[in-house]
Amino acid sequence: MTNVAGLNTNQSTYTGVCQNDLFFAFISPNPVRNNLTLAIQLTSQLTGNGTLQIVNNFGNVVFTELLNSLSSIPFQRTYDVSYLEPGLYLMVIQVQGVYTVKKFIKHNY
């Protein structure tokens, strides 16, 4: 078990490399009330499956999703986050041992 950015993973090949030049991730809107859109663009050097985790300000993983067959073709998905309590969250995206962390604020107004 490896701990990266406060998250545990069972991947034995997890390198903990944080290289934003291998893939780009954007979230909007931020702050968010109901629906958060994630867009990922991988470079041609990085393809495969990935994971998405949303972590609350207590370090608890409140959402996990496996992202299948990511490639250099842009990936976009919208997530319903209306059930989350207001506060600061981290979105941790990992693809083939490379990760990035995006912060977002959930509000109710």
N, C-alpha and C positions, 0 to 999 in steps of 0.2 A: 504494500500500500504506500503510495506516494502522496504527499501533501503539497499542493501548489496553489498559491493565492488563497489559502485557507480551505481548499477543497481537497477531498480525498479521492484518489483514483486507483483502480486496480491494474491499470496498463503498465506492464513491465517495460515498455519502450518509451514511456513518457519522459521526455528530455527536459521539460520545464523551460524550453526556449520561448522567449517572447520576441518574435520578429514580426513586426507589423508590415514589413515589406513583402512578406509572402502571402498575406491575405489582408483584405480591408473589410471592416465591419462598420456599419452605420446604423444608428437607431434614431427613430423619430416618432412622434414628437417627444421632446424632453423639456419640461416635465410632462408627464402623461396622466390621463385620467382613466381611460378605458382600454384603448387599443394601441399597442406598441408595435411598430413595424421594424423588422430587422432585415437589412440587406447585406449580403456577403458576396465579395468578389475575390476569388482565388487567382493566384498567378498560375502559369502553366507548369511551374515546378512543384505544385502542391495540389493533390487530388485525393479523394477518398472520403471516408466517413468522419464525422465529427460529433461533438457533444455541445449542448447548450445547457448551462445551469444558471438559474437566478438565485442569488443569495441575499438574504435580508441583512439588516444592520447588526443582527446578533450572530451572524455567521452561519445561520441555518439555511440549507438548500430548500427552497420553497417550490422549485420547478426544475425538472430535468427532461431533456428531449434528445434523442439520437438523431443526428442529421446525416441522412444516407446519401451516398453518391454525389458528393460535392465536387465540382470541377470549375474550370475557368468560365463556365456559363454562369451569369449572375443568378444568385439565389435570393428570393425575397419571400418573407412570410410575416403575417400579422398575428400577434398574440393578444388574447383577452387578458388584461391584467387588472380588471375591475375588482376582482376578489382580494387583491393585495391590500394590506393596511398602508396608510400614508407613511412615507419615509424614503430613505435612501436605499437603493438596491444596486448590486453588481450583477452584470450579465457576463458570465465567463464562457467564451467560445474557444473550443479546442479542436484542431484538425491536425492529425498525424503528429502529435507531440508539440505542435506550435499553438500558442494560445494568445488571446487578447482579452482584455477586460474593459467593459464599457459600464459607466455609471449612469443611472437614471433615477429620477425622483418621481414617486407616485404621489398624487394628490387627489382630493375629493371635491375640489371646488371648480 
